[in-house]
Amino acid sequence: MLPSAARSTAPLVEVTRGDLVESSHCGALAVVEARGEGRLLAAVGDPWSAAYLRSAAKPFQALPTVAAAALERFGLGDEDLAVMCASHHGTAEHVAIVQRILDRIGLDVEALRCGVHWPIDEAAGRALAAAGLEPDARHNNCSGKHAGMLTLARLWGCADLDYTLPDHPVQQAIRRRLAEMAGLSPEEIPCASDGCTVPTFALPLAAAALAYARLVAEDAGPDCRRVVAAMQAYPHLVSGHGALDDLLMRAGRGALVAKGGAEGYQGLGVRTPDGRSVGIALKVADGNPRAKGPAVLAVLEALELVTGDVLAELEPLRRPAVLNRRGEVVGEIRPGLRWELPEEEVLRPENGPRERRLPWRQPTPPIRSA
């Protein structure tokens, strides 16, 4: 059994009030370069500990649909693909795109098996309530992913089966593609049921980071390139205006692709100024998403993965203010990372890394599965 990233942790951020640190969020993260079989650049906590990607898997879950030319078959474009990769906020724009996908593949909203919740976007929820309406499955933040899975199922003639089951052809194709990206075999990837009912996958953080590095690699396949291009072209469709994924991809201007997941997970692919492809996988142990922004920005800055212009646009993430009920600043959320960097031999869970301070530029050995 793989060690859990929720238990193999180190401090990520501190939350202050006045002059005291009132609380802190621990977690683990891995930073991996795609070169060769993958090279571990830095880590916090145990980079071989595992966590469920949750919605951070969505870019990879869309790859088989793109590779099968299902978008071309049904006349779908990059806006549709961005929503297939999304944890969308249930705005009218999001819902309309999900409906367009369903219309193109000849299915209705009842085909979506993701369940129902109110829109994440508060204004969209208020508008529904004011109109005397209830949300349906299209408002679920995962409805685009489900519509994408149904698109592939329709192409393959298996939409009459329950596409959420792990043994469905679509889910098997997703698991194989994710394993390939992560440098693992499908059998090495544990599965459970996600909140939206489809399988969710657990990967060692180093393997997930490798998958994100390969997603943005210069020699990535056409399915990866199209997914990345769609997400970067329409970042607000991948989440919502002002959400973390939207902020990161807008600031990156083609250098970043970002996808968060539930319970404090964040995946990030980076094309660095010197042309490298780097992936980051982060898990906050207590699941609180407020730790993600300061931690991600600290990684990008410390490892010099982005330009100064990108860092300047992401400055609001560095030390978000803690406010009281009158909107007065009473503290801040600030990075508290202590870096663990690999030994020169192959990094294995049993021998572990040693702790050093950044910057660290020594070459490291290939990543191997845990």
ChimeraX attribute file (.defattr): number of C-alpha atoms within 10 A of each C-alpha:
attribute: neighborCount
match mode: 1-to-1
recipient: residues
	/A:1	5
	/A:2	16
	/A:3	15
	/A:4	20
	/A:5	25
	/A:6	21
	/A:7	16
	/A:8	18
	/A:9	21
	/A:10	23
	/A:11	20
	/A:12	29
	/A:13	25
	/A:14	21
	/A:15	22
	/A:16	18
	/A:17	16
	/A:18	11
	/A:19	8
	/A:20	10
	/A:21	14
	/A:22	11
	/A:23	11
	/A:24	17
	/A:25	23
	/A:26	24
	/A:27	28
	/A:28	30
	/A:29	35
	/A:30	29
	/A:31	30
	/A:32	31
	/A:33	29
	/A:34	24
	/A:35	15
	/A:36	9
	/A:37	14
	/A:38	26
	/A:39	23
	/A:40	26
	/A:41	23
	/A:42	27
	/A:43	28
	/A:44	24
	/A:45	27
	/A:46	26
	/A:47	34
	/A:48	29
	/A:49	26
	/A:50	28
	/A:51	26
	/A:52	26
	/A:53	28
	/A:54	25
	/A:55	28
	/A:56	26
	/A:57	24
	/A:58	26
	/A:59	25
	/A:60	23
	/A:61	25
	/A:62	25
	/A:63	25
	/A:64	24
	/A:65	24
	/A:66	20
	/A:67	15
	/A:68	14
	/A:69	13
	/A:70	20
	/A:71	22
	/A:72	10
	/A:73	13
	/A:74	17
	/A:75	11
	/A:76	16
	/A:77	12
	/A:78	16
	/A:79	17
	/A:80	25
	/A:81	31
	/A:82	31
	/A:83	32
	/A:84	32
	/A:85	31
	/A:86	29
	/A:87	28
	/A:88	29
	/A:89	27
	/A:90	30
	/A:91	20
	/A:92	15
	/A:93	12
	/A:94	27
	/A:95	22
	/A:96	15
	/A:97	21
	/A:98	25
	/A:99	19
	/A:100	15
	/A:101	26
	/A:102	21
	/A:103	13
	/A:104	14
	/A:105	22
	/A:106	11
	/A:107	17
	/A:108	11
	/A:109	15
	/A:110	11
	/A:111	16
	/A:112	25
	/A:113	18
	/A:114	25
	/A:115	17
	/A:116	18
	/A:117	16
	/A:118	21
	/A:119	23
	/A:120	18
	/A:121	17
	/A:122	13
	/A:123	12
	/A:124	18
	/A:125	20
	/A:126	14
	/A:127	13
	/A:128	16
	/A:129	13
	/A:130	9
	/A:131	8
	/A:132	8
	/A:133	11
	/A:134	12
	/A:135	16
	/A:136	18
	/A:137	23
	/A:138	28
	/A:139	29
	/A:140	24
	/A:141	29
	/A:142	29
	/A:143	31
	/A:144	35
	/A:145	28
	/A:146	28
	/A:147	29
	/A:148	28
	/A:149	24
	/A:150	27
	/A:151	28
	/A:152	27
	/A:153	23
	/A:154	17
	/A:155	17
	/A:156	13
	/A:157	11
	/A:158	15
	/A:159	18
	/A:160	10
	/A:161	11
	/A:162	15
	/A:163	23
	/A:164	22
	/A:165	15
	/A:166	18
	/A:167	12
	/A:168	15
	/A:169	17
	/A:170	23
	/A:171	20
	/A:172	16
	/A:173	17
	/A:174	23
	/A:175	25
	/A:176	17
	/A:177	19
	/A:178	25
	/A:179	22
	/A:180	14
	/A:181	21
	/A:182	27
	/A:183	18
	/A:184	18
	/A:185	15
	/A:186	17
	/A:187	10
	/A:188	13
	/A:189	20
	/A:190	17
	/A:191	16
	/A:192	14
	/A:193	14
	/A:194	17
	/A:195	14
	/A:196	21
	/A:197	16
	/A:198	23
	/A:199	20
	/A:200	23
	/A:201	22
	/A:202	21
	/A:203	29
	/A:204	27
	/A:205	31
	/A:206	34
	/A:207	32
	/A:208	35
	/A:209	32
	/A:210	31
	/A:211	32
	/A:212	33
	/A:213	32
	/A:214	29
	/A:215	30
	/A:216	28
	/A:217	23
	/A:218	14
	/A:219	11
	/A:220	14
	/A:221	14
	/A:222	12
	/A:223	18
	/A:224	21
	/A:225	16
	/A:226	18
	/A:227	25
	/A:228	22
	/A:229	17
	/A:230	22
	/A:231	30
	/A:232	25
	/A:233	18
	/A:234	20
	/A:235	28
	/A:236	24
	/A:237	30
	/A:238	33
	/A:239	28
	/A:240	22
	/A:241	15
	/A:242	12
	/A:243	15
	/A:244	23
	/A:245	29
	/A:246	23
	/A:247	21
	/A:248	27
	/A:249	25
	/A:250	22
	/A:251	18
	/A:252	22
	/A:253	12
	/A:254	16
	/A:255	22
	/A:256	25
	/A:257	30
	/A:258	26
	/A:259	30
	/A:260	28
	/A:261	20
	/A:262	19
	/A:263	19
	/A:264	21
	/A:265	26
	/A:266	28
	/A:267	27
	/A:268	27
	/A:269	28
	/A:270	28
	/A:271	21
	/A:272	17
	/A:273	12
	/A:274	9
	/A:275	12
	/A:276	16
	/A:277	26
	/A:278	30
	/A:279	32
	/A:280	30
	/A:281	33
	/A:282	31
	/A:283	34
	/A:284	29
	/A:285	24
	/A:286	15
	/A:287	18
	/A:288	15
	/A:289	18
	/A:290	17
	/A:291	27
	/A:292	25
	/A:293	24
	/A:294	24
	/A:295	25
	/A:296	22
	/A:297	21
	/A:298	21
	/A:299	21
	/A:300	18
	/A:301	14
	/A:302	12
	/A:303	16
	/A:304	15
	/A:305	23
	/A:306	22
	/A:307	14
	/A:308	11
	/A:309	11
	/A:310	20
	/A:311	21
	/A:312	12
	/A:313	14
	/A:314	19
	/A:315	13
	/A:316	14
	/A:317	24
	/A:318	19
	/A:319	19
	/A:320	18
	/A:321	19
	/A:322	16
	/A:323	13
	/A:324	10
	/A:325	6
	/A:326	6
	/A:327	9
	/A:328	10
	/A:329	14
	/A:330	13
	/A:331	20
	/A:332	18
	/A:333	25
	/A:334	23
	/A:335	24
	/A:336	18
	/A:337	21
	/A:338	16
	/A:339	23
	/A:340	23
	/A:341	26
	/A:342	25
	/A:343	16
	/A:344	11
	/A:345	11
	/A:346	17
	/A:347	23
	/A:348	17
	/A:349	14
	/A:350	8
	/A:351	10
	/A:352	17
	/A:353	23
	/A:354	10
	/A:355	15
	/A:356	13
	/A:357	9
	/A:358	13
	/A:359	11
	/A:360	14
	/A:361	9
	/A:362	10
	/A:363	11
	/A:364	19
	/A:365	17
	/A:366	18
	/A:367	21
	/A:368	16
	/A:369	16
	/A:370	19
